[in-house]
Amino acid sequence: MGRENQHYMTKEERYILEGMYMAGAGVTEIARELGFCRQTIYNEIKRGLYTHRCDWWDELRYSADKAQQIHAYNQTAKGRPLKIGNNHALADYLEKKMLGIQPNGKRDRRKRFSPSAALAAAKAEGFTTSVCPSTLYSYIDKRVFLHVSNKDLIEKGRTKQKAERPERRTVHPALPSITARPEEINRRTELGHWEMDLVVSCTSGSGAIMTLTERRSRQEMIFKLPDKKAATVRSVFDKLERNLPNFREQFRSITTDNGPEFLEYDKLVESIHGGKRFNVYYCHSYSAWEKGTNENHNRMIRRWFPKGTDFKRVPKRQIAELETWMNHYPRKILGWKTPLEAAL
């Protein structure tokens, strides 16, 4: 096996080396199998060597992953110096954010930050070293960070399956269509306009959560429901209207889908004080993108509560914790402000 067009050992070859080394093969045999000189194999083994400890004895072993990580890091030194440099505090902060490590030291994968959001949080914390998101992604690809790899990221590597969209259906003729929604709501120029949906339990469960997403600030409100009845949905707004002194300013309009729990329009918009409490606009059937902000937030919720969750068994404190986390998560579309900051 010649090495005329290749200078460095590949990751796959390192795995072969690891297997042969663990099987007791000698350096000469490994070098012959991989096509490298014996000195290269000696250097490679030294690079990936570590002490494996057990209850009875310690043993020197070779790790292909460790050697690959050291090799990738060494390669970064051959170009421009890392922007993150020797700022170990920043590197540690970013790593903890991207891994979801909490102040108590425990890791919560539900609370992971994207690389861009982690950089925004670092800036808000007062770190002055400037690193752009693409550079940070490059560092992750090159395994500059000790513990973060692409598999730890929320979105990277996620492939979108293209499917034919079904023919778009119109809303019920008796209900206000999203096509009649005023342009100022479409442009997101004022607060108080929300998108609404239900995230349902598994087929054997009976509970659900109702999600409300404010279109301009991206503020999120989440309510645990015992069932999916229209009366239960209305009771949430009745309670909000009763408890919020500025309810009319905070809730000007709702955009939702054609789920049966939302279709009792006349009762839904009726104020507990008489008159109309807000406007409601209905999306076309099979047109989830018409309330895309809420749909994106529901994807974030599914990180905490995957499909198959029975919300009847989820404590309210966990839902409140999720709501708080989402409202403190910095967003690119908000100039890296959090929804609570944007709502001020």
VENKA-V454693 format. One record per backbone hydrogen bond with DSSP energy under -1.0 kcal/mol. CO is the residue of the C=O (numbers start at 1). NH is the residue of the N-H. E is the energy in kcal/mol with one decimal. If there is no record, write none. Layout:
co: {CO/CO}
nh: {NH/NH}
e: {E/E}
This chain:
co: {10/11/12/13/14/15/16/17/18/19/20/21/26/27/28/29/30/31/31/37/38/39/40/41/42/43/44/48/50/52/57/59/61/63/64/65/66/67/68/69/70/71/72/75/76/84/86/87/88/89/90/91/92/93/94/95/96/96/97/100/102/106/108/109/114/115/116/117/118/119/120/121/122/123/132/133/134/135/136/137/138/139/140/149/150/155/172/176/177/178/182/183/184/185/192/192/193/194/195/197/199/202/207/208/209/210/211/212/213/214/219/221/223/225/229/230/231/233/234/235/236/237/238/239/240/244/246/247/252/253/254/255/256/259/263/264/265/269/271/275/279/281/282/284/287/288/289/291/292/293/294/295/296/297/298/300/301/301/306/309/310/315/316/317/318/319/320/321/322/323/326/327/331/332/337/338/339}
nh: {14/15/16/17/18/19/20/21/22/23/25/24/30/31/32/33/34/35/36/41/42/43/44/45/46/47/48/63/61/59/54/52/50/67/68/69/70/71/72/73/74/75/76/78/79/87/88/91/92/93/94/95/96/97/98/99/100/101/113/108/105/102/111/112/118/119/120/121/122/123/124/125/127/126/136/137/138/139/140/141/142/144/143/152/153/158/175/282/180/181/186/187/189/188/252/253/215/255/213/211/209/205/201/225/199/223/197/221/195/218/214/212/210/208/233/234/235/237/238/239/240/241/242/243/244/247/250/251/279/194/281/196/283/262/265/268/269/277/274/271/254/256/178/287/290/291/292/295/296/297/298/299/300/301/302/303/304/305/309/202/313/319/320/321/322/323/324/325/326/327/329/340/336/335/331/342/343}
e: {-1.7/-1.8/-1.7/-2.5/-2.7/-2.3/-2.6/-2.9/-2.4/-1.4/-2.6/-1.2/-2.3/-2.9/-2.2/-2.2/-2.5/-1.9/-1.3/-1.5/-2.3/-2.7/-2.5/-2.6/-2.2/-1.9/-1.8/-2.5/-2.9/-2.8/-1.2/-3.8/-2.6/-2.2/-2.5/-2.3/-2.3/-2.4/-2.6/-2.3/-2.5/-1.8/-1.1/-1.6/-1.1/-2.3/-2.3/-2.2/-2.5/-2.2/-2.9/-2.3/-2.2/-2.2/-2.6/-1.7/-1.1/-2.5/-2.2/-2.8/-2.7/-3.2/-1.9/-1.2/-2.7/-2.1/-2.0/-2.4/-2.2/-2.2/-2.1/-1.5/-2.2/-1.2/-2.0/-2.6/-1.8/-2.2/-2.0/-2.4/-2.1/-2.9/-1.2/-1.8/-1.4/-2.2/-2.4/-2.6/-1.9/-1.6/-1.6/-2.3/-1.7/-1.0/-3.3/-1.7/-3.2/-2.5/-2.6/-2.7/-2.2/-1.8/-1.3/-3.1/-2.9/-2.3/-1.7/-2.5/-2.3/-1.9/-2.7/-2.7/-2.9/-1.9/-1.7/-2.3/-1.8/-1.1/-2.4/-2.1/-2.2/-2.8/-1.7/-1.8/-2.6/-1.3/-2.3/-2.6/-2.0/-2.6/-2.8/-2.5/-2.9/-2.3/-2.3/-2.3/-2.2/-3.0/-1.3/-2.4/-2.4/-2.5/-2.0/-1.1/-2.0/-1.8/-1.3/-1.7/-2.6/-1.9/-2.1/-1.5/-1.4/-2.1/-1.8/-1.0/-1.1/-2.6/-1.6/-1.2/-2.0/-1.3/-2.5/-2.1/-2.1/-2.3/-2.3/-2.3/-2.5/-2.0/-1.1/-1.7/-2.5/-2.0/-2.3/-2.4/-1.5}
